[in-house]
Amino acid sequence: MARFPSFSLGGREREIVQGIEDHLSLVRDCVLAYQKMVSAYAAGNRAAELLDPVFALEGRAKTMRRDLSRKIAEGAFFGGIREDILSLIQTDDHIADSAKDAARLLAIGAEEDSLITGFLSSEHMAGFQRNLLSAVNALGVLIEALQVDEKAILSKVSAVEDFEEAADTEKDNLLRQLFGSPRTLDPVSIIQLRDFLFASDDIADNAEKASDVVLVLVAKGYG
């Protein structure tokens, strides 16, 4: 059963803590749907319906976030960490927002072009996508550690930052590939793919921001 070791929780609070985990699971599904779309586009399959699951899952995550936030706002929950719990839920939700934004940009910008397909199927893109998902997975492990104690939290928090930094490195490699010489893509495609990369990178950035909120909880006496 989910619990916050340093705080006395009633049944409704436990329900909300479990809801945080369920919400992040839905957010992760949204990221996976986005990555399935990237893989399909890399293989030359630009089916328009691949965008639909990303939008649907982002919408479900947003609805769950609103429900959780409303429950917290309407009740006397969590004492001195109430605002931080709200911030954690909101920041988790931004991960799904980023996946949706990146998927939309890919659908708009990726034309039937073998050069774009090659870019999306490159080794650096594979590493980039792998680290984005790993950052989200590491956040999930970190949030699960909230059910244990401070030591468990602190032992896992650096993993999110490590994967975020690794994603940044691959993003930089991809940007050099886009803007390096000789330039094989037209300027419009370059800008569109750049915007797609920045939106995608926000997935890991928001995972790291959420891990920072968890550290604030520890600093305020959680664990």
Secondary structure as GFF3:
##gff-version 3
##sequence-region A 1 223
A	DSSP	alpha_helix	11	42	.	.	.	ID=ss1
A	DSSP	three_ten_helix	48	50	.	.	.	ID=ss2
A	DSSP	alpha_helix	51	74	.	.	.	ID=ss3
A	DSSP	three_ten_helix	79	81	.	.	.	ID=ss4
A	DSSP	alpha_helix	82	109	.	.	.	ID=ss5
A	DSSP	alpha_helix	114	120	.	.	.	ID=ss6
A	DSSP	alpha_helix	123	145	.	.	.	ID=ss7
A	DSSP	alpha_helix	150	179	.	.	.	ID=ss8
A	DSSP	alpha_helix	187	219	.	.	.	ID=ss9
###
